[in-house]
Amino acid sequence: MQKEQLYQGKAKIIYATENPNEIIIAYKNDTTANNNLKKAQFDDKGKTNNLISTAIFEYLIQHQIPTHYIKTLSETQQLCRKVNIIPLEIIVRNKLAGSTARLLGIAEGTSIDNAPLVEICYKNDELKDPMINDQHAIALKLATQKELDEVYVLAKKINVLLIPLFARMNIELIDFKIEMGKDAEGEICLADEISPDTCRLWDKTTGQRLDKDVFRKDLGNMMDAYAEVLSRFQLK
């Protein structure tokens, strides 16, 4: 049973439950981009991301990836294990795009010889989530080297599973951003969500963007892109 609100983020609200080890995650229709400078609301966005994230979490669990996901409760809500989030964003890049492409002055879509490239960013809104390295993370006591090593191994396993999942839908997984947490036993697991909000997804035939870049770059109707991804999940 849903109880008091614990936290409200940009795209989700977290609620307590009667079980202290479980939470309810409610997906919102809010959308932000460019470090929260661009904001909008889209009908059915929360529902669409919840359904896509549900499908991905269930797929990953079938392939022995540890996650916080338990089950989907409704069109916009999931029941999940309560975990202590590691304050890092883990970005896995199969091709260069977004902030890293801009930082390096390289065209989006450029291949990476040693792909995947794994980056970490410090989850801190005031600092605009800066990219950091392992030594920064350890100095800030965000994670130990052992935990970082586990995070990188898990992130790469997830990437290996997601690439063919999307390829079956004629979608290329350019990159994705995930968060991880530690459960009550201290084990690291995938948390948060995986959706077009957190991935770069390009149609393999046309190169059409099917992710939040449609909103970031004013490339058309974002929800048309998200609905297309959901439809391919339902048809695969």
C-alpha positions in Angstrom: 0.0 0.0 0.0 1.3 3.5 -0.9 2.2 5.7 2.0 4.0 9.0 2.3 6.1 10.6 -0.4 9.8 10.2 0.2 11.2 12.1 -2.7 10.2 13.9 -5.9 12.7 14.1 -8.8 12.5 15.5 -12.3 10.7 12.5 -13.8 9.5 10.3 -10.9 8.0 10.4 -7.4 9.1 7.9 -4.8 6.6 6.7 -2.1 7.1 4.6 1.0 5.1 1.4 1.4 4.1 -0.7 4.4 7.2 -2.8 3.8 10.3 -0.7 4.9 12.4 -2.5 2.2 10.1 -1.6 -0.7 9.1 1.6 -2.4 6.7 2.6 -5.1 8.1 4.6 -8.1 5.5 6.8 -10.0 6.5 8.0 -13.4 5.6 11.6 -14.2 4.7 13.4 -17.4 7.3 16.0 -16.7 10.3 16.3 -19.0 13.5 18.3 -18.5 16.6 18.8 -20.6 19.8 20.9 -20.7 20.4 20.7 -17.0 16.8 21.5 -16.2 16.8 24.7 -18.3 14.2 23.3 -20.7 11.0 21.9 -19.2 7.7 20.6 -20.5 4.9 18.1 -19.8 3.6 15.5 -22.3 0.5 13.4 -22.0 1.2 9.7 -21.5 4.9 10.2 -21.1 5.0 8.6 -17.6 2.9 5.7 -18.8 5.1 5.1 -21.9 8.4 5.2 -20.0 7.0 3.0 -17.3 5.9 0.4 -19.8 9.2 0.5 -21.7 11.3 0.4 -18.5 9.2 -2.5 -17.3 9.9 -4.5 -20.4 13.6 -3.8 -20.2 13.9 -4.6 -16.5 12.0 -7.9 -17.0 14.3 -8.8 -19.9 17.4 -8.0 -17.8 16.1 -10.0 -14.8 15.6 -13.0 -17.2 19.3 -12.7 -18.0 20.4 -12.7 -14.3 21.0 -8.9 -14.0 20.3 -7.8 -10.4 17.8 -4.9 -10.3 15.6 -3.2 -7.8 12.5 -4.0 -9.8 9.8 -6.2 -8.3 6.7 -5.7 -10.4 4.6 -3.1 -12.2 1.5 -2.0 -10.3 -0.2 0.2 -12.8 0.3 2.1 -16.0 2.6 4.6 -14.2 3.8 2.8 -11.0 6.3 0.1 -10.2 7.0 -1.7 -6.9 10.8 -1.8 -6.3 13.2 -2.8 -3.6 14.5 0.1 -1.6 18.2 0.7 -2.3 20.8 3.2 -1.3 21.6 5.0 -4.6 25.3 5.4 -5.4 25.5 9.1 -6.3 26.9 8.5 -9.8 25.5 8.5 -13.2 27.0 5.7 -15.3 27.0 6.4 -19.0 27.8 3.6 -21.5 28.6 4.8 -25.0 28.7 2.6 -28.1 29.2 5.6 -30.3 30.1 9.2 -29.5 27.1 11.5 -29.0 25.8 14.2 -26.7 28.1 15.9 -24.2 31.1 13.8 -24.9 31.0 14.4 -28.7 30.7 18.2 -27.9 33.6 18.0 -25.4 35.9 16.3 -27.9 34.7 18.2 -30.9 33.7 15.0 -32.7 30.6 14.4 -34.9 27.7 12.5 -33.3 27.6 8.9 -34.3 31.3 8.5 -34.6 32.4 5.0 -33.8 34.6 4.2 -30.8 37.4 1.7 -31.4 37.4 0.5 -27.8 33.6 0.6 -27.4 31.9 0.7 -25.1 33.2 3.8 -23.5 32.0 4.0 -19.8 31.9 7.4 -18.1 30.8 8.4 -14.6 29.3 11.7 -13.5 28.8 13.0 -10.0 25.0 13.2 -9.3 24.9 16.8 -8.1 22.3 19.2 -9.6 24.1 22.3 -8.2 27.3 21.3 -10.0 25.3 20.2 -13.1 26.4 16.5 -12.8 30.1 16.9 -13.8 32.0 14.1 -15.4 34.6 12.7 -12.9 37.1 9.8 -12.8 37.6 7.0 -10.3 40.0 8.9 -8.2 37.5 11.8 -7.8 34.7 9.3 -6.9 36.9 7.7 -4.2 38.1 11.1 -2.9 34.5 12.2 -2.5 33.6 8.9 -0.8 30.9 8.2 -3.4 32.2 4.7 -4.0 35.2 2.5 -3.3 37.4 1.2 -6.1 35.9 -2.3 -5.6 32.4 -0.9 -6.0 33.4 1.0 -9.1 34.8 -2.1 -10.6 31.6 -3.9 -9.9 29.6 -1.1 -11.4 31.6 -1.1 -14.6 31.3 -4.9 -15.0 27.5 -4.7 -14.5 27.1 -1.8 -16.8 29.0 -3.6 -19.6 26.9 -6.8 -19.1 23.7 -4.6 -19.4 25.1 -3.1 -22.6 25.8 -6.6 -24.1 22.2 -7.5 -23.4 20.5 -4.3 -24.6 22.3 -4.0 -28.0 20.6 -7.1 -29.5 17.3 -6.4 -27.7 17.1 -3.0 -29.5 18.6 -4.4 -32.7 15.7 -6.8 -33.0 13.5 -3.7 -33.2 15.7 -2.1 -35.9 17.0 0.4 -33.3 20.7 1.2 -32.6 21.6 1.7 -29.0 24.0 4.7 -29.2 24.4 5.2 -25.5 22.5 5.0 -22.2 22.7 6.4 -18.7 21.9 4.3 -15.6 22.0 4.5 -11.9 22.9 1.8 -9.4 22.3 1.2 -5.7 23.1 -1.1 -2.9 20.4 -3.3 -1.4 20.0 -4.2 2.3 22.7 -6.8 2.0 25.1 -4.3 0.4 24.9 -5.9 -3.1 25.0 -3.6 -6.1 22.1 -3.6 -8.5 20.6 -1.6 -11.3 18.1 1.0 -10.1 16.1 4.0 -11.5 14.9 3.4 -15.1 15.9 2.5 -18.6 13.8 4.3 -21.2 14.0 6.8 -24.1 14.6 9.4 -21.3 17.9 7.7 -20.5 19.0 6.2 -23.8 20.0 7.4 -27.2 18.1 5.3 -29.7 18.5 5.7 -33.5 16.5 3.9 -36.1 19.0 1.6 -37.9 17.6 2.3 -41.3 16.8 6.1 -41.3 18.8 7.4 -38.3 15.6 8.9 -36.9 16.1 9.9 -33.2 13.7 7.9 -31.0 14.7 9.5 -27.6 14.8 12.7 -25.6 17.1 14.4 -28.1 13.9 15.0 -30.1 12.9 17.3 -27.2 16.4 18.7 -26.5 17.0 19.6 -30.1 13.4 20.4 -31.2 13.4 17.6 -33.8 9.7 17.0 -33.8 7.1 15.5 -31.4 8.9 13.7 -28.6 5.9 11.5 -27.7 5.6 10.2 -31.3 9.2 9.0 -30.9 8.6 7.4 -27.5 5.3 5.8 -28.8 7.3 4.3 -31.7 9.7 2.7 -29.3 6.9 1.3 -27.2 5.1 -0.1 -30.3 8.3 -1.9 -31.4 8.6 -3.5 -27.9 5.1 -4.7 -28.1 5.6 -6.2 -31.6 9.0 -7.8 -31.2 
